[in-house]
């Protein structure tokens, strides 16, 4: 069952299950705990979960004090879709094809499949640190899916 969070005009978030106001950090913790969360605009009941998740990521990144990965963001911006989701879907597709190629080349070794999920995401910074750019290596995979 999804936990329903209502966003009011004053931008406050209200957890209907706990009857209390929550912060974006509280929502992030709910996701980390594996909860299913749906955020609705209070006046219209419009689903704004995606926009709220983006705001969560933005707030988390804003507080991060490590080295910024501007190259990764640049690649997302210049990708055919110009969107985070389009870029990551293309990256996932490229990684899955790469996995298949490795298995064909090394059939005697079982290579574990990468786990891609909201709970256990791929660390894109690791890929970037290895100078892997799938959009250059396999450009046909990074076309707008439609």
N, C-alpha and C positions, 0 to 999 in steps of 0.2 A: 504494500500500500504506500502510495506517495504521500509524503508530508507536504501539506499545503502552507505556503507562506504568502501572505497578502502584502502588497506594497501600496502604501497610502500616498496621497498627493504630496505630503510633506517628505516623501522618500523614506519614511520609516518602514521597516519590515516587521510584520507581525506573524508569529508562529501560531497557527490556529490550534495545533495539537497541545501546545504548552500554555496557551493563552498569555503570551509574553512577547515583548519586542525583542528582536535579534539584530545582530550586526552582520555585515558581510563576512567577517572572520568567523562568526558562529555558523553561518551557512557553509563556509569552507570546511569547518570541522565536521559538520553533518555529512558532507560528501566523503571526507576522509574515513569516517566511521562506516561508510557503505550505505548510507541512507539514500532513498529515492526522494528527491525534493522537486516540487513544482512551485514556481513563483507566479502569482497572478496579480494583475493590476486590480486594485480593490473596486474601482468604480465600474469597470467594463468587463472584468473577469478575463481579460486578454492574457494569454500565456506569455510572460516575459522572462522565462527561465534562461534562455540563451543570452539575452542582453545582461541579465544579472550575473551570469557566470563570467561574461567578458569583463564586467565591472570588478568582479572579485579578482580575476587575474591581473587586471590593471593595477588595482590597489596593492596586491602582493608584490608585483614587479616594481612599483613606485617606491616601496620600502626597502627593496633589495639593495645592498651596498657593495656587491661584488662587481666584477668586470662585466660591463654590458656587452651583449652579443648583437651589435647593430647589423652585422652582416646577415645573420639569420632573418632579422626583421626586414632588411632590404630585399632579400630573396622572396619573402612573402609578398611584399608590396609589388614587386615587378613580375610576380608569377602571373600566368594568364588570367586567373580569376581575381587576383589582387586581394584575396581573402585568406584568413587564417585557416578556415575549415577546408577550402579548396586545396591549399598548399599541403596541409597535413594528410588529406585523403590521398593526394598524389604521392606523397612520401611513403605512406603506408603501402600503397600499391607497389611502388618501386622496391620497398624492402621485402615484400612477399615474393615478388618475382626474383629478387636476388637470392632469397632463401631457396627457391625452387632450383635455380641455376647451381647453387652450391651442392644441393642434394644430388643433382644429376652428375656433377663432376666427381663427387666423392660418395658413391653409393654404399661403400663399405662402412662408412661412419654415419651414424644417426646424429643429425644436427638438430638440437631442439628448436622448435618454432618460436619466433619472438612473440611475446605476449603484448598485445596492444589493447588497452582498455582504459576507461577513465580512472580506474583504481590503480593500475600499474602502467602509466604512460611511458612511451619511449623517451629517453633523455636526449632531446635534439641537440643539446650542447655538446654531448659526447660525439655525435656525428660531425658537428661543425668543427670540433677540435681536431678531428682526423682529416679535415679538408675534404669531406665527402659532400658532393653537391649533386644529388640525383637528378635535378632538373637539367643539368648540363650533360650528365652521363646518359640519361634516357629521356630526352626532351618530349618524345611522343606521349609519355605517361603524364606529363604535366599540362596537358591541354584541358580546357574547361570541359568537365564532364557533361555539361549540358544544361 
